[in-house]
Amino acid sequence: MLIYLDNCSFNRPFDNQKQGQIYLETVCKLKIQDAIAKKLFELTWSYILDYENSANPFAEKRDAISGWKKYASVDIGETEQILLNANKLSELNIKPKDGLHIASAIEMNCDFFITTDRALIKKCCELRQLVVLNPIDFVDKINF
């Protein structure tokens, strides 16, 4: 099973953990990463993950996130098809960077796109090519 974690998912453990929802998403995201390390799921990676992570002003966070790239079974660079699909996704009012993440996941034939961005999840509910879930819902759905 191919999964794509977007940048906000990777950053979730660095957020303030005092809010229940954030804490639960962090626990589930870490459980997903543990499953990736155990090869229960295949992580995918994209150039837009690299780009967004490189803009993180905190070296500790940047390094922790970029360390997960070594677990990726697929790493995709920018393609014309990704740009075309991202442009189509903008018709759903999806922000350009989010569109590039989703289009990359679609191009890699991912089964799931995991994000903590609730607004993005709502905008993607009608996508046929990809299931977009937050970490809690993913863990609940897959039940691993």
DSSP file with accessible surface (Angstrom, degrees, kcal/mol):
  #  RESIDUE AA STRUCTURE BP1 BP2  ACC     N-H-->O    O-->H-N    N-H-->O    O-->H-N    TCO  KAPPA ALPHA  PHI   PSI    X-CA   Y-CA   Z-CA
    1    1 A M              0   0   83      0, 0.0    41,-3.1     0, 0.0     2,-0.5   0.000 360.0 360.0 360.0 125.6    0.0    0.0    0.0
    2    2 A L  E     -a   42   0A  29    107,-0.3   109,-2.5    39,-0.2   110,-1.6  -0.780 360.0-178.5 -93.0 129.1    1.4    3.3   -1.1
    3    3 A I  E     -ab  43 112A   0     39,-2.9    41,-1.9    -2,-0.5     2,-0.4  -0.940  15.8-155.5-128.7 151.5    0.9    6.3    1.2
    4    4 A Y  E     - b   0 113A   0    108,-1.9   110,-3.5    -2,-0.3     2,-0.5  -0.995   4.8-162.5-124.9 123.6    1.9   10.0    1.0
    5    5 A L  E     - b   0 114A   0     39,-0.5   110,-0.2    -2,-0.4     2,-0.0  -0.936  17.9-141.3-103.5 126.3    2.2   12.1    4.1
    6    6 A D     >  -     0   0    3    108,-2.4     4,-2.0    -2,-0.5     3,-0.4  -0.234  29.8 -94.9 -81.7 176.5    2.1   15.8    3.4
    7    7 A N  H  > S+     0   0   21      1,-0.2     4,-1.9     2,-0.2     5,-0.2   0.870 122.6  55.4 -63.1 -37.4    4.3   18.4    5.1
    8    8 A C  H  > S+     0   0   42      1,-0.2     4,-0.9     2,-0.2    -1,-0.2   0.875 107.3  51.9 -68.0 -30.4    1.8   19.4    7.7
    9    9 A S  H >4 S+     0   0    0     -3,-0.4     3,-0.8   105,-0.3    -1,-0.2   0.936 109.4  48.8 -65.9 -45.5    1.6   15.7    8.7
   10   10 A F  H 3< S+     0   0    2     -4,-2.0    -2,-0.2     1,-0.2    -1,-0.2   0.837 113.7  47.8 -63.0 -30.9    5.3   15.5    9.1
   11   11 A N  H >< S+     0   0   24     -4,-1.9     3,-2.0    -5,-0.2     4,-0.4   0.614  84.3  95.1 -84.7 -11.7    5.3   18.7   11.2
   12   12 A R  G X< S+     0   0   27     -4,-0.9     3,-1.9    -3,-0.8    -1,-0.2   0.867  77.6  57.5 -54.0 -41.5    2.4   17.6   13.5
   13   13 A P  G 3  S+     0   0   38      0, 0.0    -1,-0.3     0, 0.0    -2,-0.1   0.754 103.5  55.9 -63.3 -17.2    4.7   16.2   16.3
   14   14 A F  G <  S+     0   0   67     -3,-2.0    -2,-0.2    -4,-0.1     2,-0.1   0.497  90.7  95.6 -90.6  -5.7    6.3   19.7   16.5
   15   15 A D  S <  S-     0   0   57     -3,-1.9     2,-0.3    -4,-0.4    11,-0.0  -0.388  97.3 -75.6 -79.9 165.5    3.0   21.4   17.1
   16   16 A N    >   -     0   0  103      1,-0.2     3,-0.7    -2,-0.1    -1,-0.1  -0.432  42.5-159.3 -63.1 119.6    1.7   22.3   20.6
   17   17 A Q  T 3   +     0   0   61     -2,-0.3     6,-0.2     1,-0.2    -1,-0.2   0.346  69.2  93.6 -88.8   7.8    0.4   19.0   22.0
   18   18 A K  T 3   +     0   0  189      4,-0.1     2,-0.4     5,-0.1    -1,-0.2   0.767  68.0  82.4 -74.1 -24.5   -1.9   20.5   24.6
   19   19 A Q  S <> S-     0   0  121     -3,-0.7     4,-2.5     1,-0.1     5,-0.2  -0.676  80.4-136.4 -82.3 133.5   -4.9   20.3   22.2
   20   20 A G  H  > S+     0   0   50     -2,-0.4     4,-2.7     1,-0.2     5,-0.2   0.889 101.2  50.6 -56.4 -45.0   -6.5   16.9   22.2
   21   21 A Q  H  > S+     0   0   70      2,-0.2     4,-2.5     1,-0.2    -1,-0.2   0.918 111.9  47.4 -62.3 -44.1   -7.0   16.7   18.4
   22   22 A I  H  > S+     0   0   19      2,-0.2     4,-2.4     1,-0.2    -1,-0.2   0.928 112.5  49.9 -64.1 -43.2   -3.3   17.6   17.7
   23   23 A Y  H  X S+     0   0  127     -4,-2.5     4,-2.6     2,-0.2    -2,-0.2   0.938 112.1  47.0 -61.2 -46.8   -2.1   15.1   20.3
   24   24 A L  H  X S+     0   0   89     -4,-2.7     4,-2.5     1,-0.2     5,-0.2   0.903 111.6  50.7 -63.7 -41.0   -4.2   12.3   18.8
   25   25 A E  H  X S+     0   0    0     -4,-2.5     4,-2.7    -5,-0.2    -1,-0.2   0.898 110.7  50.6 -63.0 -37.8   -3.1   13.2   15.2
   26   26 A T  H  X S+     0   0   10     -4,-2.4     4,-2.8     2,-0.2     5,-0.2   0.941 109.9  48.8 -64.4 -47.5    0.5   13.1   16.4
   27   27 A V  H  X S+     0   0   65     -4,-2.6     4,-2.0     1,-0.2    -2,-0.2   0.934 115.5  44.4 -58.7 -45.7    0.1    9.7   18.1
   28   28 A C  H  X S+     0   0   19     -4,-2.5     4,-2.4     2,-0.2    -1,-0.2   0.906 111.9  52.3 -67.6 -40.2   -1.5    8.3   14.9
   29   29 A K  H  X S+     0   0    7     -4,-2.7     4,-2.5     1,-0.2    -2,-0.2   0.924 110.4  48.4 -62.5 -41.8    1.1    9.9   12.6
   30   30 A L  H  X S+     0   0   82     -4,-2.8     4,-2.3     1,-0.2    -1,-0.2   0.880 109.3  53.2 -66.6 -34.6    3.9    8.4   14.7
   31   31 A K  H  X S+     0   0   89     -4,-2.0     4,-2.1    -5,-0.2    -1,-0.2   0.907 109.0  49.8 -64.4 -40.5    2.1    5.0   14.5
   32   32 A I  H  X S+     0   0    0     -4,-2.4     4,-2.2     2,-0.2    -2,-0.2   0.929 110.3  49.8 -62.8 -45.2    2.0    5.3   10.7
   33   33 A Q  H  X S+     0   0   13     -4,-2.5     4,-2.6     1,-0.2    -2,-0.2   0.895 108.7  52.8 -62.7 -38.7    5.7    6.2   10.6
   34   34 A D  H  X S+     0   0   79     -4,-2.3     4,-1.8     1,-0.2    -1,-0.2   0.919 109.0  49.7 -62.0 -41.6    6.5    3.2   12.8
   35   35 A A  H  <>S+     0   0    2     -4,-2.1     5,-3.1     2,-0.2     6,-0.7   0.869 109.6  51.8 -65.5 -35.4    4.5    1.0   10.3
   36   36 A I  H ><5S+     0   0    7     -4,-2.2     3,-2.0     3,-0.2    -2,-0.2   0.939 108.2  50.5 -64.3 -46.6    6.5    2.5    7.4
   37   37 A A  H 3<5S+     0   0   39     -4,-2.6    -2,-0.2     1,-0.3    -1,-0.2   0.847 110.6  50.0 -60.5 -31.6    9.8    1.7    9.2
   38   38 A K  T 3<5S-     0   0  136     -4,-1.8    -1,-0.3    -5,-0.2    -2,-0.2   0.339 117.4-117.7 -87.1   3.5    8.5   -1.9    9.6
   39   39 A K  T < 5S+     0   0  179     -3,-2.0    -3,-0.2     2,-0.2    -2,-0.1   0.741  78.1 127.8  65.8  28.4    7.6   -2.0    5.9
   40   40 A L  S   <S+     0   0  106     -5,-3.1     2,-0.3     1,-0.2    -4,-0.2   0.777  80.0  23.1 -78.8 -28.0    3.9   -2.5    6.5
   41   41 A F  S    S-     0   0   14     -6,-0.7     2,-0.6    -9,-0.1    -2,-0.2  -0.948  82.0-122.7-131.5 155.5    3.3    0.5    4.2
   42   42 A E  E     -a    2   0A  94    -41,-3.1   -39,-2.9    -2,-0.3     2,-0.3  -0.893  24.0-145.1-101.7 122.7    5.3    2.1    1.4
   43   43 A L  E     -ac   3  72A   0     28,-0.6    30,-2.6    -2,-0.6    31,-0.9  -0.608  11.3-156.0 -81.9 141.2    6.1    5.8    1.9
   44   44 A T  E     - c   0  74A   0    -41,-1.9   -39,-0.5    -2,-0.3     2,-0.3  -0.834   6.7-161.5-113.7 160.0    6.2    8.0   -1.2
   45   45 A W  E     - c   0  75A   0     29,-2.2    31,-2.4    -2,-0.3     2,-0.3  -0.956   3.4-165.0-140.1 154.1    8.1   11.3   -1.5
   46   46 A S  E  >  - c   0  76A   0     -2,-0.3     4,-1.7    29,-0.2     3,-0.5  -0.949  35.9-112.2-140.8 163.3    8.0   14.3   -3.8
   47   47 A Y  H  > S+     0   0   45     29,-1.8     4,-2.6    -2,-0.3     5,-0.1   0.810 116.1  59.3 -61.1 -31.2   10.0   17.3   -4.9
   48   48 A I  H  > S+     0   0    6      2,-0.2     4,-2.8     1,-0.2     5,-0.3   0.859 101.9  53.6 -72.7 -29.1    7.3   19.5   -3.3
   49   49 A L  H  > S+     0   0    1     -3,-0.5     4,-2.6     2,-0.2     5,-0.2   0.941 110.9  46.9 -63.8 -46.2    8.0   17.8    0.1
   50   50 A D  H  X S+     0   0   49     -4,-1.7     4,-2.3     2,-0.2    -2,-0.2   0.927 113.4  49.1 -58.6 -45.5   11.7   18.6   -0.3
   51   51 A Y  H  X S+     0   0  132     -4,-2.6     4,-0.9     2,-0.2    -2,-0.2   0.945 114.2  43.0 -62.0 -50.9   10.9   22.2   -1.3
   52   52 A E  H >< S+     0   0   38     -4,-2.8     3,-0.7     1,-0.2     4,-0.3   0.910 114.7  50.3 -64.7 -40.6    8.5   22.9    1.6
   53   53 A N  H >< S+     0   0    7     -4,-2.6     3,-1.7    -5,-0.3    -1,-0.2   0.887 104.0  58.6 -66.1 -35.8   10.8   21.2    4.1
   54   54 A S  H 3< S+     0   0   78     -4,-2.3    -1,-0.2     1,-0.3    -2,-0.2   0.753 100.8  58.1 -65.3 -21.3   13.8   23.2    2.9
   55   55 A A  T << S+     0   0   70     -4,-0.9    -1,-0.3    -3,-0.7    -2,-0.2   0.520  77.3 113.6 -85.7  -5.4   11.9   26.4    3.7
   56   56 A N    <   -     0   0   20     -3,-1.7     6,-0.1    -4,-0.3    -3,-0.0  -0.526  60.4-150.7 -69.1 123.4   11.5   25.4    7.4
   57   57 A P  S    S+     0   0  104      0, 0.0     2,-0.7     0, 0.0    -1,-0.2   0.618  75.5  83.1 -73.2  -9.0   13.5   27.8    9.5
   58   58 A F     >  -     0   0  121      1,-0.2     4,-2.6     2,-0.0     3,-0.3  -0.840  63.2-161.4-103.1 110.8   14.2   25.2   12.2
   59   59 A A  H  > S+     0   0   46     -2,-0.7     4,-3.0     1,-0.2     5,-0.3   0.859  89.9  56.7 -57.9 -39.7   17.1   22.9   11.4
   60   60 A E  H  > S+     0   0  154      1,-0.2     4,-2.2     2,-0.2    -1,-0.2   0.927 111.8  42.0 -60.5 -44.2   16.0   20.3   13.9
   61   61 A K  H  > S+     0   0   51     -3,-0.3     4,-2.5     2,-0.2     5,-0.3   0.928 114.3  51.7 -67.9 -46.0   12.5   20.0   12.2
   62   62 A R  H  X S+     0   0   73     -4,-2.6     4,-2.8     1,-0.2     5,-0.2   0.925 113.0  45.0 -55.2 -48.0   14.0   20.1    8.7
   63   63 A D  H  X S+     0   0  103     -4,-3.0     4,-1.6     1,-0.2    -1,-0.2   0.894 111.8  51.5 -66.8 -41.2   16.5   17.3    9.5
   64   64 A A  H  < S+     0   0   47     -4,-2.2     4,-0.4    -5,-0.3    -1,-0.2   0.919 115.4  42.3 -61.9 -42.8   13.9   15.1   11.3
   65   65 A I  H >< S+     0   0    3     -4,-2.5     3,-1.9     1,-0.2     4,-0.4   0.947 112.4  51.4 -70.6 -48.1   11.5   15.4    8.3
   66   66 A S  H >< S+     0   0   53     -4,-2.8     3,-1.5     1,-0.3     4,-0.4   0.798  97.2  70.6 -63.7 -23.7   14.1   14.9    5.6
   67   67 A G  G >< S+     0   0   31     -4,-1.6     3,-0.7     1,-0.3    -1,-0.3   0.756  89.2  63.1 -62.9 -22.0   15.4   11.8    7.4
   68   68 A W  G X  S+     0   0   46     -3,-1.9     3,-1.7    -4,-0.4     4,-0.4   0.676  80.5  81.5 -78.0 -13.4   12.2   10.1    6.4
   69   69 A K  G X  S+     0   0   70     -3,-1.5     3,-1.8    -4,-0.4    -1,-0.2   0.856  81.0  65.5 -60.2 -32.1   13.0   10.4    2.7
   70   70 A K  G <  S+     0   0  165     -3,-0.7    -1,-0.3    -4,-0.4    -2,-0.1   0.721  97.1  56.3 -64.8 -19.4   15.3    7.3    3.0
   71   71 A Y  G <  S+     0   0   91     -3,-1.7   -28,-0.6    -4,-0.2    -1,-0.3   0.570  81.9 112.0 -86.5  -9.0   12.2    5.2    3.7
   72   72 A A  E <   -c   43   0A  23     -3,-1.8   -28,-0.2    -4,-0.4     3,-0.1  -0.472  48.3-167.6 -72.1 130.3   10.5    6.3    0.5
   73   73 A S  E    S+     0   0A  60    -30,-2.6     2,-0.4    -2,-0.3   -29,-0.2   0.674  82.4  35.1 -85.9 -19.8   10.0    3.5   -2.1
   74   74 A V  E     -c   44   0A  54    -31,-0.9   -29,-2.2     2,-0.0     2,-0.4  -1.000  64.0-178.2-135.7 134.0    9.1    6.1   -4.7
   75   75 A D  E     -c   45   0A  83     -2,-0.4     2,-0.4   -31,-0.2   -29,-0.2  -0.973  13.8-164.6-134.2 115.8   10.5    9.6   -5.0
   76   76 A I  E     -c   46   0A  26    -31,-2.4   -29,-1.8    -2,-0.4     2,-0.2  -0.844   6.0-156.0-111.3 139.3    9.0   11.8   -7.8
   77   77 A G        -     0   0   40     -2,-0.4     2,-0.1   -31,-0.2   -29,-0.0  -0.411  47.1 -62.8 -94.3 179.6   10.3   15.0   -9.3
   78   78 A E        +     0   0  120     -2,-0.2     2,-0.3     4,-0.1    -1,-0.2  -0.407  58.4 178.0 -66.7 135.1    8.3   17.6  -11.1
   79   79 A T     >  -     0   0   47     -2,-0.1     4,-2.1     1,-0.1     5,-0.2  -0.922  42.6-113.6-131.7 162.5    6.6   16.5  -14.3
   80   80 A E  H  > S+     0   0  153     -2,-0.3     4,-2.5     1,-0.2     5,-0.2   0.892 117.6  54.6 -61.8 -37.6    4.3   18.1  -16.8
   81   81 A Q  H  > S+     0   0   81      2,-0.2     4,-2.8     1,-0.2     5,-0.2   0.900 106.1  51.1 -65.7 -39.6    1.5   15.8  -15.7
   82   82 A I  H  > S+     0   0    0      2,-0.2     4,-2.8     1,-0.2     5,-0.2   0.943 111.3  48.1 -61.9 -45.1    1.8   16.8  -12.1
   83   83 A L  H  X S+     0   0   73     -4,-2.1     4,-2.1     2,-0.2    -2,-0.2   0.913 112.6  48.6 -63.2 -40.7    1.7   20.5  -13.0
   84   84 A L  H  X S+     0   0   82     -4,-2.5     4,-2.0     2,-0.2    -2,-0.2   0.930 113.8  46.0 -64.0 -45.7   -1.4   19.9  -15.2
   85   85 A N  H  X S+     0   0   24     -4,-2.8     4,-2.1     2,-0.2    -2,-0.2   0.895 111.1  52.3 -65.2 -39.8   -3.2   17.9  -12.5
   86   86 A A  H  X S+     0   0   12     -4,-2.8     4,-1.2    -5,-0.2    -1,-0.2   0.901 108.2  52.1 -62.5 -39.4   -2.3   20.5   -9.9
   87   87 A N  H  < S+     0   0  109     -4,-2.1     4,-0.5    -5,-0.2     3,-0.4   0.913 109.0  49.5 -63.5 -40.6   -3.7   23.2  -12.1
   88   88 A K  H >< S+     0   0  126     -4,-2.0     3,-1.4     1,-0.2     4,-0.2   0.876 105.9  57.7 -64.5 -36.9   -7.0   21.2  -12.4
   89   89 A L  H ><>S+     0   0   11     -4,-2.1     3,-1.9     1,-0.3     5,-1.2   0.781  91.2  70.3 -66.4 -24.0   -7.1   20.8   -8.6
   90   90 A S  G ><5S+     0   0   51     -4,-1.2     3,-1.9    -3,-0.4    -1,-0.3   0.776  84.8  69.6 -64.2 -22.8   -7.0   24.6   -8.3
   91   91 A E  G < 5S+     0   0  156     -3,-1.4    -1,-0.3    -4,-0.5    -2,-0.2   0.712  94.6  55.4 -66.0 -18.9  -10.6   24.5   -9.7
   92   92 A L  G < 5S-     0   0   77     -3,-1.9    -1,-0.3    -4,-0.2    -2,-0.2   0.194 126.1-105.9 -93.9  13.5  -11.5   22.8   -6.3
   93   93 A N  T < 5 +     0   0  130     -3,-1.9     2,-0.4     1,-0.3    -3,-0.2   0.797  68.3 156.2  64.1  30.4  -10.0   25.9   -4.6
   94   94 A I      < -     0   0    6     -5,-1.2    -1,-0.3    -8,-0.1    -2,-0.1  -0.767  47.9-111.1 -86.8 131.5   -7.0   23.8   -3.5
   95   95 A K     >  -     0   0  130     -2,-0.4     4,-2.9    -3,-0.1     5,-0.2  -0.235  28.8-109.7 -61.1 150.6   -4.0   26.0   -2.8
   96   96 A P  H  > S+     0   0  105      0, 0.0     4,-2.0     0, 0.0     5,-0.1   0.888 116.0  45.0 -53.2 -48.2   -1.1   25.6   -5.4
   97   97 A K  H  > S+     0   0   96      1,-0.2     4,-2.1     2,-0.2     5,-0.1   0.917 114.5  49.4 -65.6 -41.2    1.4   23.8   -3.0
   98   98 A D  H  > S+     0   0   24      1,-0.2     4,-2.7     2,-0.2    -1,-0.2   0.903 109.2  53.6 -61.8 -40.4   -1.4   21.5   -1.8
   99   99 A G  H  X S+     0   0    1     -4,-2.9     4,-3.0     1,-0.2    -1,-0.2   0.885 106.8  51.3 -60.6 -38.6   -2.3   20.8   -5.4
  100  100 A L  H  X S+     0   0   31     -4,-2.0     4,-2.1    -5,-0.2    -1,-0.2   0.897 110.2  49.4 -67.3 -39.1    1.3   19.8   -6.2
  101  101 A H  H  X S+     0   0    0     -4,-2.1     4,-2.3     2,-0.2    -2,-0.2   0.957 115.4  43.1 -61.2 -50.2    1.3   17.4   -3.2
  102  102 A I  H  X S+     0   0    0     -4,-2.7     4,-2.6     1,-0.2    -2,-0.2   0.925 113.8  50.4 -64.4 -44.7   -1.9   15.8   -4.3
  103  103 A A  H  X S+     0   0    0     -4,-3.0     4,-2.6     1,-0.2    -1,-0.2   0.879 110.1  51.6 -62.3 -36.4   -1.0   15.7   -7.9
  104  104 A S  H  X S+     0   0    0     -4,-2.1     4,-1.8    -5,-0.2    -1,-0.2   0.931 110.0  48.8 -64.4 -44.1    2.3   14.0   -7.0
  105  105 A A  H  <>S+     0   0    0     -4,-2.3     5,-2.6     1,-0.2    -2,-0.2   0.907 112.3  48.7 -62.9 -40.5    0.5   11.4   -4.9
  106  106 A I  H ><5S+     0   0   21     -4,-2.6     3,-1.8     1,-0.2    -1,-0.2   0.931 108.9  52.8 -63.9 -44.5   -1.9   10.7   -7.8
  107  107 A E  H 3<5S+     0   0   71     -4,-2.6    -1,-0.2     1,-0.3    -2,-0.2   0.839 109.5  49.3 -61.2 -32.4    1.0   10.5  -10.3
  108  108 A M  T 3<5S-     0   0   13     -4,-1.8    -1,-0.3    -5,-0.1    -2,-0.2   0.381 114.0-119.6 -87.7   4.5    2.7    7.9   -8.0
  109  109 A N  T < 5 -     0   0  128     -3,-1.8  -107,-0.3     1,-0.2    -3,-0.2   0.868  45.6-177.2  59.7  40.8   -0.6    5.9   -7.8
  110  110 A C      < -     0   0    6     -5,-2.6  -107,-0.2     1,-0.1    -1,-0.2  -0.357  27.0-149.6 -67.5 148.9   -0.8    6.3   -4.0
  111  111 A D  S    S+     0   0   78   -109,-2.5    20,-1.2     1,-0.3     2,-0.4   0.820  79.9  22.9 -84.1 -36.6   -3.6    4.6   -2.2
  112  112 A F  E     -bd   3 131A  18   -110,-1.6  -108,-1.9    18,-0.2     2,-0.5  -0.988  56.6-157.9-137.1 145.2   -3.8    7.2    0.6
  113  113 A F  E     -bd   4 132A   0     18,-2.8    20,-2.4    -2,-0.4     2,-0.5  -0.990  20.8-157.1-117.7 120.2   -2.9   10.9    1.1
  114  114 A I  E     +bd   5 133A   0   -110,-3.5  -108,-2.4    -2,-0.5     2,-0.3  -0.895  23.4 152.8-109.3 126.6   -2.5   11.7    4.8
  115  115 A T        -     0   0    0     18,-2.1    -2,-0.0    -2,-0.5  -108,-0.0  -0.973  43.9-145.9-145.1 156.2   -2.8   15.3    6.0
  116  116 A T  S    S+     0   0   10     -2,-0.3     2,-1.0    18,-0.2     3,-0.1   0.324  71.0 110.2-102.0   5.9   -3.8   17.2    9.1
  117  117 A D     >  -     0   0   44      1,-0.2     4,-2.1     2,-0.1     5,-0.2  -0.694  49.3-170.5 -85.7 100.4   -5.3   20.0    7.0
  118  118 A R  H  > S+     0   0  129     -2,-1.0     4,-2.1     1,-0.2    -1,-0.2   0.865  84.1  54.0 -61.6 -39.3   -9.1   19.7    7.6
  119  119 A A  H  > S+     0   0   52      1,-0.2     4,-2.0     2,-0.2    -1,-0.2   0.912 108.7  49.5 -63.9 -39.0  -10.0   22.2    4.9
  120  120 A L  H  > S+     0   0    3      2,-0.2     4,-1.5     1,-0.2    -2,-0.2   0.912 107.5  54.3 -65.9 -41.2   -7.9   20.2    2.3
  121  121 A I  H  < S+     0   0   34     -4,-2.1     3,-0.4     1,-0.2     4,-0.4   0.934 109.1  48.6 -58.6 -44.8   -9.6   17.0    3.3
  122  122 A K  H >< S+     0   0  161     -4,-2.1     3,-1.1     1,-0.2    -1,-0.2   0.899 110.0  51.2 -62.3 -41.0  -13.0   18.5    2.7
  123  123 A K  H 3< S+     0   0   77     -4,-2.0     3,-0.4     1,-0.2    -1,-0.2   0.766 112.1  47.9 -68.1 -23.7  -12.0   19.9   -0.7
  124  124 A C  T >< S+     0   0    3     -4,-1.5     3,-1.9    -3,-0.4    -1,-0.2   0.360  76.2 105.9 -99.3   5.8  -10.7   16.5   -1.7
  125  125 A C  T <  S+     0   0   99     -3,-1.1    -1,-0.2    -4,-0.4    -2,-0.1   0.744  82.0  48.9 -62.3 -21.8  -13.7   14.4   -0.7
  126  126 A E  T 3  S+     0   0  169     -3,-0.4    -1,-0.3    -4,-0.2     2,-0.2   0.427  79.4 121.9 -99.4   3.2  -14.8   13.9   -4.3
  127  127 A L    <   -     0   0   27     -3,-1.9     5,-0.1     1,-0.2    -3,-0.0  -0.444  41.2-169.3 -65.6 133.8  -11.4   12.8   -5.7
  128  128 A R  S    S+     0   0  241     -2,-0.2    -1,-0.2     1,-0.1     3,-0.1   0.722  79.7  57.6 -92.9 -25.9  -11.7    9.4   -7.3
  129  129 A Q  S    S+     0   0  111      1,-0.2     2,-0.3     2,-0.0    -1,-0.1   0.612 113.0  25.9 -82.1 -12.5   -8.0    8.8   -7.8
  130  130 A L        -     0   0    7     -6,-0.1     2,-0.6     2,-0.0   -18,-0.2  -0.995  65.2-132.7-157.0 139.1   -7.0    9.2   -4.1
  131  131 A V  E     -d  112   0A  62    -20,-1.2   -18,-2.8    -2,-0.3     2,-0.6  -0.870  25.1-159.9 -96.2 123.6   -8.3    8.8   -0.6
  132  132 A V  E     +d  113   0A  14     -2,-0.6     2,-0.3   -20,-0.2   -18,-0.2  -0.928  23.1 156.5-110.0 119.6   -7.4   11.8    1.6
  133  133 A L  E     -d  114   0A  28    -20,-2.4   -18,-2.1    -2,-0.6    -2,-0.0  -0.944  41.8-114.2-137.7 158.4   -7.6   11.3    5.3
  134  134 A N     >  -     0   0   13     -2,-0.3     4,-2.3   -20,-0.2     5,-0.2  -0.487  45.7-100.8 -84.6 165.6   -6.2   12.7    8.5
  135  135 A P  H  > S+     0   0    0      0, 0.0     4,-2.5     0, 0.0     5,-0.2   0.871 121.2  53.4 -58.1 -36.3   -3.9   10.4   10.5
  136  136 A I  H  > S+     0   0   40      1,-0.2     4,-2.4     2,-0.2     5,-0.2   0.947 111.2  44.6 -63.9 -47.8   -6.6    9.4   13.0
  137  137 A D  H  > S+     0   0   74      1,-0.2     4,-2.8     2,-0.2    -1,-0.2   0.862 111.9  53.6 -66.0 -34.8   -9.1    8.4   10.3
  138  138 A F  H  X S+     0   0    0     -4,-2.3     4,-2.9     2,-0.2     5,-0.4   0.953 110.1  46.2 -63.5 -49.8   -6.3    6.5    8.4
  139  139 A V  H  X S+     0   0   22     -4,-2.5     4,-2.2     1,-0.2     5,-0.4   0.914 115.4  47.7 -60.2 -41.2   -5.4    4.5   11.5
  140  140 A D  H  < S+     0   0  126     -4,-2.4    -1,-0.2    -5,-0.2    -2,-0.2   0.917 114.7  45.6 -64.9 -43.1   -9.1    3.8   12.2
  141  141 A K  H  < S+     0   0  130     -4,-2.8    -2,-0.2     1,-0.2    -1,-0.2   0.917 120.9  36.2 -68.3 -45.4   -9.8    2.8    8.5
  142  142 A I  H  < S-     0   0   44     -4,-2.9    -2,-0.2    -5,-0.2    -1,-0.2   0.792  89.0-157.5 -82.2 -29.4   -6.8    0.5    8.1
  143  143 A N     <        0   0  138     -4,-2.2    -3,-0.1    -5,-0.4    -4,-0.1   0.947 360.0 360.0  53.7  59.7   -6.9   -0.8   11.7
  144  144 A F              0   0   66     -5,-0.4    -1,-0.1     0, 0.0    -2,-0.0  -0.601 360.0 360.0-106.2 360.0   -3.3   -1.9   11.9
